[in-house]
Amino acid sequence: MSDRPLTGRIAVVTGAGSGLGAATARRLAQAGARTVLVGRRPVPLEDVAASIVAAGGDARAMPCDLAIPADVAALFAAIRTDPGPVDILVNNAGSAPSVKNLRWMPDDQWDETIAANLTSVYAAVKAVLPDMLDRGEGSIITVSSLAAVRPNLLGGAPYGAAKAAVGNFMGYLRATYRHQGLRATTILPGEMDTPILDTRARPPTAEERTRMIDPDAVAQVILLCCTLPAGTTIEEVPISPTFPRDQGPDIEISRDFGRPSYSEK
């Protein structure tokens, strides 16, 4: 295999300003893809894009609030014009609520979490699907979470529900469009050292994070999914830390966080 197997391919990575999104954009660019970095915050996107270009890759930052379908449609219309129709879509953007216990869940946190983790995926897929089907090829990779199959108070009710839903959505895409050349993959990471951990009632310590999954390891798996022969699809990939930690104390802290009379100690 060429060391740049994605040369000429256009790849869009959402949530690309940090963590797994940034690592994935770098990996795809190293493999030769022309990468488009999408997210809400312009400055982190531009910083990642600049680092890719400095390393000899092709990248541009295109900010967008992915929770607003009309904005997503406009974004992908612009991408289709320049740099061109999308070959690879990596749905990585997402967020988790600060309150994890459904009993204390504010309605706006539920709505925002579903929009960030599920509606954004729907909108992006809808935008790229026609071109992929017309060409008879395309790869859509969506980052779910082990919270989809092992729901608990660490991710919170809407986070786990949305992550399970996107896995179902990827299954729908495979069942409906695989004979038209579409590949749809769900990645399910466990605890990974990314900024989303900062939304927890007790963010993990630096020492605890050293035993979590390195985002670049997951980015390598995403790259593999994109570079296999067109006749091969990886449907789902659960990924977990080799050395799992005891999450029990954190789960108990999350149980009461957000209670009206609760004050964090």
Beta strands, then each sheet from edge to edge (+ up, - down):
strand 1: 10-14
strand 2: 34-39
strand 3: 58-63
strand 4: 88-91
strand 5: 138-143
strand 6: 182-189
strand 7: 236-239
sheet 1: 3+ 2+ 1+ 4+ 5+ 6+ 7+
end
